[in-house]
């Protein structure tokens, strides 16, 4: 079997390539095609330096049996419009190129965020539920559009099998995400009347799941597979492991303040993504479990890894904080702290604009 991997020089793509190079698993990999904007370091890989959004990608896929696309952008630092343009264009190009070269199978990676987050969600959710249909701002909207492209490709190209892996919130060294910044806050935000429940996915387990799916061909109902730790952590367990206390705020204050700050560019994520930090989104990864795959990490181990990987920069609602803002947050009462941060940061930005 010949396997091509986009984003193969770093991140999950690099971890997957390392696994594919071994002879473990039910099928041997005859050749690995690594595609990235720079050449990776792994030996025994056919490296191609290329733009994953370039239609000429198809010329690199001759003879490929499985194409795994990991070259997405999940960075909080990328402007949202630029990030979405890249993510959608890359997924479109990958699917079109695979169809043009008659590649039998494509694997895409989105997130369990496509199920949405709600205080009314069952714990765990059935992974065969349809993905959230509304294209929202932020990263979750990128994932929903990618899922829609996958569904369209299945209809337009009957000979092309498209499987989407949906990992729970990812944790790994060097990853700067809304989740990692949430656990870099002086306190954890919760919404009044609701208790979060937590499920994670270590990047090593995502790479392991991708390797497993490549070698076994498991598809899952509807072409989607949830990936994550078994079960979940209750919030009191998370507080104990993280040694962090929570402060509770009314939902309208938490979401309203976050949305206003995001609208003026102060916080990197919209209020819709804050919901995934305060409401449950725990998914039963039944298809992979029944096929024989198991995660190497449990939720407690991944949380401890997340705490170890933290950058050390304090943050609140996804925004890295300055020293004065940290002092306000640590000293303030629950609702007052969030409001004070929003007011202080907004005033600071207004002063900078006036001086400019």
N, C-alpha and C positions, 0 to 999 in steps of 0.2 A: 504494500500500500504506500502511495506517495501522498504526503501531507504538506500543505502550505500553511504558513502562519503569518498573518500580518501583525505588525507591532512586535516582531520576534526578538528585537534586540534589548528589550527592557520590560519591566513589570511582569504581568501575568503571562505575556507572550514568551518572555525569556524562560520563565519557570516551566512553561509547557514544553518548550523546545528541549530543555534539559531532561524532562521525563520521556519525551518521544525518542531520545537518543539511546535509552536503555532498551533491553530486549524483554522487559517485564510486560505482562499483559497477554491477552488472548490472541492478538495479531501482531506480527512483526512489521515494523515500519522500514520500508526499503529505502526511502529517500525523504529528506526534510527540506522544504524550500522556505527560507527565511526572508521575509519582505519587511523592510523598515526604511526610515529616512536616513539611517546610518547602519553601517555593518556591525553585526553583533560579534561576540567573541567566541561563541561555541564552535568547536571543530566538527567536521563531518556534516556541515550544513551548506546547502547551495544558497549563498547569500545574494540578494538583489537589493540595491539601494534604489528605492522608488517611492513616489508619492502615492499613497493608497487612494487618493481622490482622482488620480489621473486615469482616464479610460484605457490608456496603454497597459494598465495592470493585466488585462486579459492575455497579453503576449507572454506573461510569466507563468501562466497556469496550464500550459500544455502538459497533458499526462497526469494531472493532479487528480487524486481520488477524493480528498477531503480538504476543504479550505476553512481554516479557523480564523475568524476576524477578531483580533483583540486591540486593534489600533484606534481605540476611541479616546476621547478627551473627557476626563471627569474632574478636571482641575477647577477649584473655586476661583483661581486667579485669572482664568480665561474669561474675557467678556462674554456674557451669555449668548448674544447673537452670533458671535464668532464661533463659539463652542458648538452651538446647534448647527450652524452651517457646515462645519467640519464633520460632525457626527452623522448627519443625514446624508451628506454627499458621499462620505466614505462607505456607509452601508449600501447606498444605491449603487456605487461603483463596484463594490465587491459582488453584489448579487447579479448585476448585469454582466460583469466579466465572467463570473462562474457559469452563467447560462450560455454565454457566447462560446465558451471553451468546452461546454458539455461536462463540466465538473459535476459528479453525481450528488455531492453533499456539501452544504455550507453550515457552519456553526457560528452563531452570533451570541453576544453576551449583553444582557440588559441588566435587570435588577428586580427583586421582589417589590420594589417601589411601584411597579406597574399594577399591582393589586390595590393600590391606594392604602391610606391609613385612616382608620375610623374608630371612634370609641365603641362602636357597635360590632366590630369585627369579632368573629369567633376566633378562639385560640386553640389549636392552629387552624389556619385557612386550608381549604382543599386546593392543591396546586392546579387542578383542572378548571378552576373558575376562570371566566374570561378576564383578560387584562382590562384595566381602567381605560375607558374610551375617550375621555376628555384630554386634549392636548393642552397641558398647563405650561406656564412659564417655568423656567428652571430645568434642572437635569432630568427630573421625572418626565417632563414633556419630550425631551430627546429620546428617552427610552420608549415611550409610547409610540412615537413616530417610527422608530426602528422596528418595533413589533408590527406596526401596520405595513411597513415595507416588506417584512417577512411574509405576512399573510398574503399580500399582493403577489409576491414572487411565487408562492406555492400555486396560486391560481393561474398566473401567466405562463409558468414554466413547469408543466406537469412532470417532466423528467428530473427536476431539481428538488432534492429533499433539503428543507431548511429547518434546522433545529435551533431553538433559542434557549440558552441557559440563563436562568434568573437567580443570581446569587443574592443572599441576604446582605445587609450592609457590610461592605468589605473592610478588612483590617489587614494592614501589612506595613513593613518598614518603609518609612519615607512618605506614606500616604497622608496627604493633607485634605481631609474631607469634612463635611458638616458634622459627621459623627465624631471624628477625632477632636474637632474644635469644641464640640459639646462637652466632652470629657476633659477639656482644658479650662473649662469655666471654673470660677471660684465656688460656684454651687450649680447643681443640676436644676433646670427649670422643669416643673410639672404643671399640669393644668388642673385647676380646682375640680374635684369630683371624679378624676380619672387617674388610674395608676398605669404607668407604662409597663410593657413586657418586652423583653429584649431577646433578639436572635441575631447572631453574627455569622460571618463567613470569613475564614482566613484565606488569604490569597493562595497559600499552598494548597488548600483544599479545593479552591476553584480550579487551579491548574491540574490537580489530581482528577477532578470530575471531568474536565475537558479531555484529558488523556483517556479516561475510561470510556467516554462516549465515542471518541474517535475509534478506539480499538474494538468496541463491542457493537456499535451501531444502534444502541438504545435511543429511542426517539421521544417517548412520552406521549401522552394523549394530546392531540392538537399541536404536536411539534414543540412543546415547551417542557422544560425540566427545571424545577426549583433546586437550588444548591445551598446548603447551610448546615449549621450544627443541629443536632437532634434536640428537640424541645426548646425551652426558653428559660430565661432568668426572670424572676420577679424583681420589682424595683428595690425592695429592701435588700435583696441579695446583691444587687448592683451597688447600692450605697455602701454596703459592708466591704465588698471587694475593692471598690474605688476609694474608700475612705473619704467620700464626699457627701455633704448634706444637700438636701433639696430645698428650694423655696417654691411655694405654690402660688400661681397667679390665675386670675379669671381668664377664660379662653379669649374673650373679646380684647383684653389688654395684651395678652401674649401675641395673638395673631395680628391684631390691629397695629401694634407698635412695630412688629417685625415687617409688616407689609409697607408701612410708611417709610421706614428706614431703607428698605430695599428699593422703593420707588425713587428715592433720591440718591441711590448708589452707595449707601453707607454699609449695608449688609449684603453679602454675596448671594444669599438664597432667599427666595420668596417665602411668604407665610405657609404656602401649601407644603413646603418641604419641612418646615418646623413640625408639622403634624406627625412625621415619621419618628420624631424624638419624644413625643408625648402621648401618642396613641399607639395601640398594638398593630404590628404587621408581622405576624409570625406564621410561617408557611410550613406545612408538612411536606417534606421532600420524599414522597412515597415512591415515585417511579424509580429514582436512582437507588433507593434503599432496597426495593424489591428486585432490582436487577443485580444487586450484589455490591454496590459501592457504599463505602462508609467514610465519613469525615475523620481525619486524624485528630482534630481538635474538638473539645466541647466548648460551650458558650463561656464558661468561667475561664478557661485557658485563653480563649481569644480576647476576652476583656482584659485579662492581665497583660497580654501582649500589647493591646491597644494602649494601656497605661504606660507601658515601657517605651512604646514608640512615640509618645507625645513629644512635641517640639519644645515644650517648656514655655511657650508663649501663651499667656492667658487669653481667653476668648469668651464671647457671649453672643448668642444667636448667630454663630458663624463668623463673627467679626473679631479679628485679633485686637486686643485691648492695649491701650497705653497704661502707664503706671497710675495716673490720676483716676482713670476709669475703673481700674481694678479696686482702688481704695473705696470708691463710691459703691461699687457692687458688693464688696465684702461687708461694708458697714450698714448698707441700707436695708430696709424691710423689703419684703417680697415685691409687691407691686411698685413701690417707690423706687426700688433699685432699677428695674427695667425702664421705668419712665425717666429716671434721672440719667441713665446711660443714653437713652435716645435724645433727650434734650441737650445734654452736654456735647454729644458727638455732632448733632445737627448744628448747634451754635458754633462749634469749632470750624466746621466746613463753611458755614456762612461767612465767618470772619476771614477765612482764607480767600474766598471768592471776592469779597469786597476789597481786600488788599491787592488782589490780582487785577 
